[in-house]
Amino acid sequence: MFTEALKNYNQEEITIGVLGSHSALDVLDGAKRIGFRTAVIVEKGREEPYTRFSRIIDDVFTLDNFSDIFNVQDDLIEKNCIFVPNRSFVVYCGYNRIEKEFKVPIFGSRELLKTEERTGLHNYYRLLDEAKIRYPKVYKKAKDIEGPVICKIPHAKQRVERGFFIAKNREEFEEEIEKRIERGSIREDDLREAVIEEFISGVTFNFNFFYSPLFKRTELLGIDRRFVTDLDGIVRLPANQQINMAFEEEMKEIGNYAVTLRESMLRFVFPMGDRFVEATKHFYPPGMIGPFALQTMITKDYEFVVFDVSTRMGGGTNSFMGIGSQYSAVYWGEPTSAGKRVSMEIKKAIEQNRLKYVLT
């Protein structure tokens, strides 16, 4: 579908487009640093960051809803737009419509976007199995719970946010479900879509990778961790106050910060990324293109357990926006952000007349 638009593109006047949310500023800033024109699609009422940072934006499409992007496809194609997907694009527009109706060429694999789901045929558990990467045990029913678990379920009111919670056993899990439904933080109708995972104790590291079809290599762009509200506030209190005040944590991601991993541990990180890329090629050829992230827990025994996957640019890449990361500097001789790395790959593909190899 995208090839019809691409064959008429003036490749000397490419525009990099993105939905105005999630990691858009990184994409826009990176595109400008490489010399591309830029376009951002914003929703009314959410324009503020993009009007403030207007230096990196050439064209703004203001819509009533993000999902109205399908109504301006021809305008984007007229601007020779290559679109960079982020999580908001998938959430607000739906991967089925993106696969079947979005005519604008996408950097990366549009088919892989649906694998971020935890249920149904297309899910990341299948990819992790193929890649021989451990992930938390998944319990199909509450009665199967054998120990501490984390329940992954949408928030009742803020649908793009998390209503996640942790329970130490089956009894506490069932009590938490009842309490949270009563308080209105989760919906009973969402329980059929809930995923119950074994709770893994360890330290979280989000590994931000980039697979280049042009260089045929997997790069480690950076590592980040999350700030989570209001969990981060709760854990700063003494244990007795946490118990007495009976907080209900919801685990909504509110920000990220850059971290490093002990250097000797990197020998486990690169093979994990390589195997994941090969798994995507097996199930969804041509497989991974560009940025992806493996959100990982490292246990006290140095076991790497992946608890979430991003098959496009992860939100944590904003930690390196404009400045890049120490790991990307090793590849390129200078710190390189994920947004800049995307545009570097597109520019190289244009120079080599191989643009179709990085788009879907």
Secondary structure, DSSP 8 states (H G I E B T S, - for coil): -HHHHHTT--TTS-EEEEESSTTHHHHHHHHHHHT-EEEEEEETT--HHHHHTGGG-SEEEEESSGGGGGGGHHHHHHTTEEE---HHHHHHH-HHHHHHH--S-BBS-TGGGGGG-SSSSS-HHHHHHHTT-----EESSGGG--S-EEEE-B-SSSTTSB--EEESSHHHHHHHHHHHHHHTSS-GGGGGG-EEEE---SEEEEEEEEEETTTTEEEEEEEEEEEEETHHHHHTS-HHHHHHHT-----EEEEEEE----GGGHHHHHHHHHHHHHHHHHHSTT---EEEEEEEEE-TT--EEEEEEESS--GGGGGGTTT--HHHHHHHSS---HHHHHHHHHHHHHHTT-GGGSB-
